[in-house]
């Protein structure tokens, strides 16, 4: 019944589009009318081909809203070239606008928000058009048989059994988007008002409100961020026994990309396009704050308490001691709850060495957990080991001496 209704709606939509083009030609007459229609009805063709709504008028209004967004936030020199429909892992709908000469916009249907846009980057879905999935920033996938393939990073794919892991992050994003629905955008699309409220098209007013309000909903999931940090330049690695500083670098880096609130003031510390860290700059700065010479080696050992004090100095240095709460604890009684809240945890202790037999005193960053053994009575943590090519290591019942983490205060 639903399929038949959708088919009927598409037929009606096609008839409406044909009639709209015919009326335009009749209204202006002759060859000049055809030329006019070819130019004037470009937007109508887009609206007819859009699948955001099963209704031409709603699609046309969304197109108008998006053009206003482009003018308000991106400039005059961008044209909408294509539209595509994206879904998250629970079936929530997004509309992608691919721009010319470059750029893209992603709009969330239910909240009326433009959740992601860029004037410099090409569309992450540029060369794919079917079975498109979106789970938030840097989570761009398309379906291939029984797997999801990342559209940019070809070495990342998920089997059907692992898709539920992605859904956890996208649900948090949808929940956050729906907290403050942009009613003005929804009302315009539904024809309840005739004017677009420019101030509420995710422009400067919206950005200012975001910067003043605190949210605990991440813009990027831990289970997508940490496994992608595979090379030394991405994880802030350096030798000399700096594992505590590297782990703190990773904690800061994730929280910066997920929540921002001014955690990084030096742009050289991060790679914005890939949402990764950039070399050892931040790690070196943390060493300096603890009185170490980053040009030296064999640094003194660190504990979670050491990095807690370094972090306080770092927050004072960037004038950000009010937004974040830094904490350290003996053992790891609160690691699970902190991970559940969406924040990574640096673990300091004795861990199985993934490169050889035996254990190693080390600092790692936990970003996921699970249970194993009889009746799932034992806990394991998925960690970034702070080494190249060891971005996803499962530690079963690790011996944790203490932990360190940050939360939005």
Secondary structure, DSSP 4 states (H G I P E B T S, - for coil): -HHHHHHHHHHHHHHHHHHHHHHHHHHH-HHHHHHHHHHHTHHHHHHHH--SSS-HHHHHHHHHHHHHHHHHHT-SS-EEEEEEEEE-TT--EEEEEEEESS-EEEEETTTTEEEEEESSSPPTTTT--SSEEE-STT-EEEEETTEEEESS-TT-EEEGGGHHHHHHHHHHHHHHHTTT--HHHHHHHTTS-SS--GGGSSSHHHHHHHHHS-----SS-HHHHGGG--SHHHHT--TTT-HHHHHHHHHHHHHHHHH-TT----GGGEETTTTEE-TTHHHHHHHHHTT--TTS-SPPP--HHHHHHHHHHHHHHTT-TTTEEEEEEETTTTHHHHHHTT--EEEEEEEE-TTSSSEEEEEEEEEEEEEESGGG-EEEEEEE-SSTT-SSEEEES-EEEEEEEEEE-
